Amino acid sequence: MRAATLRQLRAFSLVARHHSFKQAAAELHLTPAAVSLQIRELELAAGLSLFDRHSATLTLTQAGEVLLVDVHQALQALQHAGQALARLRRCATTPLRVGMVNSAEYFLPRLMAQFREQHPDVPLQFVAGNRDHLVESLRRGEVDLAIMGSPPGDMASRAVAFAEQPLGIIAAPEHPLARAREVPPPSLSKHEFMLREPGSGTRAALERFVRDQRIELPLRRELTGNDAVKHAVMANLGVAFLSLHAAALELQGGLLVSVDVLGLPLVRRWYVVEAESLALSEHARALRSFIVDRGTDGSVLPRAVASETAAALH
């Protein structure tokens, strides 16, 4: 059988399926004579007749039945190999799409740079937005993985926690709360708050906190994005509830102060999330494992930022 060709095996499989040289030829876009010639050459290679041509219907001989089992397995193996290679070609040209909530912008690019050092051939594409935007992107299949502070509860997803995220109140150094100690949560209602936009996970966490504490925040101003909030707070226009990861560099530089509020900071987890309905590519699985491993060993943030946020927790 070493002399058998792939074209002969495909012709043999189709003739066996259709019990007809003519129908097999039509599917192969060949003439019946050409298909018949391929079968005769295959029979010469096998040293046995593969079809009984004397009956009214073209049927397999015993040798043909034995060969057909292995031919089907060989053709299926080639098909699977082709599909695997096609996936690799797509992975080589299609960017790995990573979504991140705004607060993750302060550590995820560094993490992606480390991943790219190990996987230089994997193209990466980033999508940033608030939590609601990211959940919708996951639902539509517009991102492969998303980094967020709480997994979506209204869609089928798989989420793996990989690092802690502290959230607390920040203020300018000259703000009255900056010098206070053990601030009771009800006293926060006397101060103006810079709020993230609706759909932000940080805003949702603040709303849960004030609801649990049964307090109101009557003085509030809505801004879009962490940077806008931080700049407003640094200008002493009010205080804000933010991820301390997002404000860590300003806290370290003395531009902002973490306010000592009883019950804060809240500590949430960072999650890497994927839609349950979509199968991850090999590269996406590698990135997910990389993120989880780095989060577990504590190297998600630069050392200075990590020490600043750890200090805020104590």
Order of alpha helices (4+ residues) and beta strands (2+ residues): alpha-alpha-alpha-beta-beta-alpha-beta-alpha-beta-alpha-beta-beta-beta-alpha-beta-alpha-beta-alpha-beta-beta-alpha-alpha
